[in-house]
């Protein structure tokens, strides 16, 4: 099973759009995918049509990630079907209170990790993706402590590079102190406008930045800037209001085409990593 946290502490860069539509694209490719929404804004949950399940007025409210973290509820009770091969564990605004409630809890950074380790049903998934909040707080630290890899969506704008060093520092600290498996695995350029010189310049800057970063730490020595660019597309912006992934809403759109291509790259990336490990293991 592959476990991936989709993070960026800057909002509005395509983080949730990537978490949802990459999950849906992998599911459409035959992979069994679980998406965990750990963002109190619950945008991934809303994107996949779970808004009806999140009302607090229900006599039997559907369990959310808040219950997983704060009420000792097992993960298996949270999964809700989103589409074929894709299930989601939903979030709710009450998850924002977890930041405060966990302040004095010992081991608060690894609660999600322990929950995933105890979830036997995860053996039936090929991929687990976690949509993180646009911050580097306790919820994001829980996600980083629980996964093997990090995917970083970036907007091709100079301001998108601001704070990138702080994000890498956080990933490095988590890898050093809480999760030695953690790696920054991939960078996805979103909201890409191919006709602009700015997009090309920032893409070059990002590649040069990570060429330097690869030499600085083993945590991101294998990071890949995915060749697929997620182009700016109005259909991607419209899909969440219908509670659908881009493939349910506009399967022939450029947004669907781009995320389908990205999923193909992701599958090839992991297949190549498996092959490399197999060769190294055989040589050893």
C-alpha positions as CSV (number, residue, x, y, z in Angstrom):
1,X,0.0,0.0,0.0
2,X,1.2,3.5,-0.9
3,X,0.5,6.3,1.6
4,X,0.7,9.9,0.5
5,X,0.1,13.2,2.2
6,X,-0.9,16.0,-0.2
7,X,0.3,19.2,1.5
8,X,1.1,22.9,1.1
9,X,0.9,25.4,3.8
10,X,-0.2,28.0,1.2
11,X,-3.9,27.9,0.3
12,X,-5.4,28.2,-3.1
13,X,-2.6,26.3,-5.0
14,X,-4.7,23.2,-6.0
15,X,-4.0,21.0,-3.0
16,X,-7.5,19.6,-2.5
17,X,-8.2,19.6,-6.2
18,X,-5.2,17.4,-6.6
19,X,-5.9,15.1,-3.7
20,X,-9.5,14.5,-4.9
21,X,-8.9,14.2,-8.6
22,X,-5.7,12.2,-8.4
23,X,-7.5,9.8,-6.1
24,X,-10.4,9.5,-8.6
25,X,-8.0,9.1,-11.5
26,X,-6.1,6.3,-9.7
27,X,-9.4,4.6,-8.8
28,X,-10.5,4.9,-12.5
29,X,-7.2,3.1,-13.4
30,X,-8.3,0.2,-11.3
31,X,-6.5,1.0,-8.1
32,X,-8.3,0.7,-4.7
33,X,-8.0,4.1,-3.1
34,X,-8.8,5.6,0.3
35,X,-8.9,9.4,0.7
36,X,-8.7,10.8,4.3
37,X,-9.8,14.4,4.7
38,X,-7.9,15.9,7.6
39,X,-8.6,19.5,6.7
40,X,-11.2,21.2,9.0
41,X,-12.6,23.0,5.9
42,X,-13.7,19.6,4.7
43,X,-13.3,20.7,1.1
44,X,-12.3,17.2,-0.1
45,X,-15.4,15.8,1.6
46,X,-17.6,18.4,-0.1
47,X,-15.9,17.9,-3.4
48,X,-17.0,14.3,-3.4
49,X,-20.5,15.0,-2.4
50,X,-20.4,14.3,1.3
51,X,-21.9,17.5,2.4
52,X,-25.2,15.8,3.3
53,X,-23.4,13.5,5.7
54,X,-21.8,16.4,7.6
55,X,-24.9,18.1,9.1
56,X,-24.8,18.3,12.9
57,X,-28.5,18.2,13.2
58,X,-28.7,14.5,12.3
59,X,-29.8,12.2,15.0
60,X,-27.1,9.8,14.0
61,X,-24.3,11.9,12.6
62,X,-21.8,10.1,10.3
63,X,-18.5,9.7,12.1
64,X,-15.7,11.9,10.8
65,X,-11.9,12.2,11.2
66,X,-12.5,14.2,14.4
67,X,-14.0,11.0,16.0
68,X,-11.0,9.1,14.7
69,X,-8.6,11.4,16.5
70,X,-10.5,12.4,19.6
71,X,-13.0,9.6,20.4
72,X,-11.0,6.5,19.8
73,X,-13.3,5.4,16.9
74,X,-11.7,2.9,14.5
75,X,-11.0,4.0,10.9
76,X,-13.1,1.3,9.4
77,X,-16.3,3.1,10.7
78,X,-15.4,6.3,8.7
79,X,-15.1,5.0,5.2
80,X,-17.9,6.2,2.8
81,X,-18.0,5.2,-0.9
82,X,-17.4,8.1,-3.3
83,X,-17.2,6.2,-6.6
84,X,-16.0,2.8,-7.9
85,X,-12.7,1.9,-6.1
86,X,-12.7,5.1,-4.1
87,X,-13.7,5.6,-0.5
88,X,-13.4,8.7,1.7
89,X,-13.1,9.3,5.4
90,X,-14.7,12.7,5.8
91,X,-13.8,15.8,7.8
92,X,-16.0,18.4,9.6
93,X,-15.4,21.9,10.9
94,X,-15.3,20.5,14.4
95,X,-11.9,19.1,13.5
96,X,-10.5,22.6,14.0
97,X,-11.0,22.1,17.7
98,X,-8.6,19.1,17.6
99,X,-5.7,21.5,17.4
100,X,-6.6,22.9,20.8
101,X,-7.8,19.7,22.4
102,X,-4.7,17.8,21.5
103,X,-2.3,20.5,22.9
104,X,-1.7,18.7,26.1
105,X,-1.9,15.1,24.8
106,X,1.2,13.0,25.0
107,X,2.1,11.6,21.6
108,X,-0.4,13.9,19.8
109,X,1.7,14.0,16.6
110,X,1.4,10.2,16.0
111,X,-2.3,9.5,16.8
112,X,-3.2,9.2,13.1
113,X,-0.2,6.9,12.5
114,X,-1.3,4.6,15.3
115,X,-4.8,4.5,13.9
116,X,-3.6,3.6,10.5
117,X,-1.4,0.8,11.9
118,X,-4.4,-0.6,13.7
119,X,-6.6,-0.5,10.6
120,X,-6.5,-4.0,9.2
121,X,-8.7,-3.0,6.3
122,X,-5.9,-0.9,4.8
123,X,-4.5,-4.1,3.4
124,X,-7.3,-3.9,0.8
125,X,-6.2,-0.5,-0.5
126,X,-3.5,0.2,-3.1
127,X,-3.3,3.9,-2.2
128,X,-4.1,6.0,0.8
129,X,-4.1,9.8,0.2
130,X,-4.5,12.4,2.9
131,X,-5.7,15.9,2.2
132,X,-4.0,18.2,4.7
133,X,-4.9,21.6,6.0
134,X,-3.1,24.7,4.5
135,X,-0.9,25.0,7.6
136,X,1.9,23.2,9.4
137,X,-0.1,22.6,12.6
138,X,-0.7,19.4,14.6
139,X,-3.1,17.9,12.0
140,X,-0.5,18.2,9.2
141,X,2.2,16.8,11.5
142,X,-0.1,13.8,12.1
143,X,-0.4,13.2,8.4
144,X,3.4,13.5,7.9
145,X,4.0,11.0,10.7
146,X,1.6,8.5,9.2
147,X,2.6,8.3,5.5
148,X,5.6,7.3,3.5
149,X,5.5,10.0,0.8
150,X,4.6,13.6,0.4
151,X,3.2,15.2,-2.8
152,X,3.5,19.0,-3.0
153,X,1.1,20.9,-5.4
154,X,2.6,24.2,-6.4
155,X,1.2,27.1,-8.4
156,X,3.7,28.4,-11.0
157,X,3.9,31.8,-9.4
158,X,6.9,33.3,-7.6
159,X,5.0,33.7,-4.4
160,X,4.4,29.9,-4.4
161,X,8.1,29.5,-3.8
162,X,7.9,31.7,-0.7
163,X,7.8,29.5,2.4
164,X,9.0,26.4,0.5
165,X,12.2,26.2,2.6
166,X,10.1,26.2,5.8
167,X,7.9,23.4,4.4
168,X,11.0,21.3,3.6
169,X,12.4,22.0,7.0
170,X,9.2,20.7,8.6
171,X,9.3,17.6,6.4
172,X,12.9,17.0,7.3
173,X,12.3,17.4,11.1
174,X,9.4,14.9,11.0
175,X,11.5,12.4,9.0
176,X,14.3,12.8,11.6
177,X,12.2,12.6,14.8
178,X,8.9,10.9,14.0
179,X,8.9,9.0,10.7
180,X,12.1,7.8,9.2
181,X,10.2,6.5,6.2
182,X,9.0,9.9,5.1
183,X,10.1,11.3,1.7
184,X,9.1,14.2,-0.4
185,X,8.3,12.2,-3.5
186,X,6.6,14.5,-6.0
187,X,5.9,18.1,-7.0
188,X,2.8,18.9,-9.1
189,X,2.5,22.2,-10.9
190,X,-1.2,23.3,-10.8
191,X,-3.2,26.2,-12.4
192,X,-0.6,26.1,-15.1
193,X,-0.9,28.6,-18.0
194,X,1.3,27.3,-20.7
195,X,1.1,30.4,-22.8
196,X,2.8,32.6,-20.2
197,X,6.5,33.2,-19.8
198,X,6.1,33.3,-16.0
199,X,4.9,29.7,-15.8
200,X,7.9,28.5,-17.8
201,X,10.3,30.6,-15.7
202,X,8.8,29.4,-12.4
203,X,8.9,25.8,-13.6
204,X,12.6,26.2,-14.3
205,X,13.1,27.8,-10.9
206,X,11.3,24.9,-9.1
207,X,13.4,22.3,-10.9
208,X,16.6,24.2,-10.1
209,X,15.5,24.6,-6.4
210,X,15.0,20.8,-6.0
211,X,18.2,20.0,-7.8
212,X,20.0,21.8,-5.0
213,X,17.6,20.4,-2.3
214,X,18.3,16.8,-3.4
215,X,21.9,17.2,-2.3
216,X,20.9,18.6,1.0
217,X,18.9,15.8,2.6
218,X,18.1,12.1,1.9
219,X,14.4,13.0,2.7
220,X,14.0,14.6,-0.8
221,X,16.8,13.1,-2.7
222,X,14.3,11.2,-4.9
223,X,11.8,14.0,-5.4
224,X,10.4,14.2,-8.8
225,X,8.8,17.2,-10.6
226,X,6.1,15.5,-12.5
227,X,6.0,16.3,-16.2
228,X,2.2,16.6,-16.2
229,X,1.1,20.2,-15.7
230,X,-2.4,20.7,-14.4
231,X,-3.7,23.4,-16.6
232,X,-6.0,26.2,-15.4
233,X,-9.4,24.9,-16.3
234,X,-12.9,26.2,-15.4
235,X,-14.3,22.7,-15.2
236,X,-12.0,21.9,-12.3
237,X,-13.3,24.9,-10.5
238,X,-17.0,24.0,-11.2
239,X,-16.8,20.3,-10.2
240,X,-16.8,20.7,-6.4
241,X,-20.1,22.7,-6.4
242,X,-21.7,19.6,-7.9
243,X,-20.1,17.2,-5.4
244,X,-18.2,15.4,-8.1
245,X,-14.7,14.6,-9.2
246,X,-13.6,16.0,-12.6
247,X,-14.2,12.6,-14.2
248,X,-17.8,12.5,-13.0
249,X,-18.5,16.1,-13.9
250,X,-16.6,16.6,-17.2
251,X,-14.7,13.5,-18.3
252,X,-13.6,15.0,-21.6
253,X,-12.3,18.3,-20.2
254,X,-8.7,19.3,-20.0
255,X,-8.8,19.0,-16.3
256,X,-9.8,15.3,-16.6
257,X,-7.1,14.8,-19.2
258,X,-4.4,16.3,-17.0
259,X,-5.3,14.3,-13.9
260,X,-5.6,11.1,-15.9
261,X,-2.0,11.8,-17.2
262,X,-0.8,12.6,-13.7
263,X,-2.2,9.3,-12.4
264,X,-0.3,7.4,-15.1
265,X,2.9,9.2,-14.1
266,X,2.3,8.3,-10.4
267,X,1.8,4.7,-11.2
268,X,4.9,4.6,-13.4
269,X,6.9,6.4,-10.7
270,X,6.0,3.8,-8.1
271,X,6.6,0.9,-10.5
272,X,10.0,2.3,-11.2
273,X,10.8,2.6,-7.5
274,X,9.7,-1.0,-6.9
275,X,12.0,-2.2,-9.7
276,X,14.9,-0.2,-8.3
277,X,14.4,-1.6,-4.8
278,X,14.2,-5.1,-6.3
279,X,17.4,-4.7,-8.2
280,X,19.2,-3.3,-5.1
281,X,17.8,-6.1,-2.9
282,X,18.9,-8.7,-5.4
283,X,22.4,-7.2,-5.6
284,X,22.7,-7.1,-1.9
